Amino acid sequence: MKSFPNGAEIVKEDIDNIKLLGEKGLSPAEIVKITKWSRSTVARALSGYYDARFAEKKEEQKQTASEELKDLMAKNLEILIKIDGFLAKESEVVK
């Protein structure tokens, strides 16, 4: 496992913060002092190096969410079919 200087792997929120600080006009050295990330990490974040990694993760999350939604919709359909069957039986009893 790779050892990280500040004990953590960079996450999307950190990258977004670094980019925001860069957009506000702070120098990479100032961003390093504020964020406690290395000069290399800050440079990579500002250059877009990490963007592809988080885009891939977002796509994976999208696929997982899509699968979960399909499962939920299938369960809802099963419940609706049961309700429809129950209501059909009830309407026969009333007649």
Residue pairs with C-beta under 8 A, 6 or more apart in sequence:
2 9
4 10
5 38
6 36
6 37
10 37
10 41
10 45
10 50
12 54
14 35
14 37
14 45
15 45
15 50
15 51
15 54
17 35
18 31
18 35
18 37
18 42
18 45
18 46
19 45
19 46
21 30
21 31
21 34
21 35
22 28
22 31
22 46
26 34
28 39
28 42
28 43
28 46
29 39
31 37
31 42
31 46
32 38
32 39
32 42
35 42
37 45
44 50
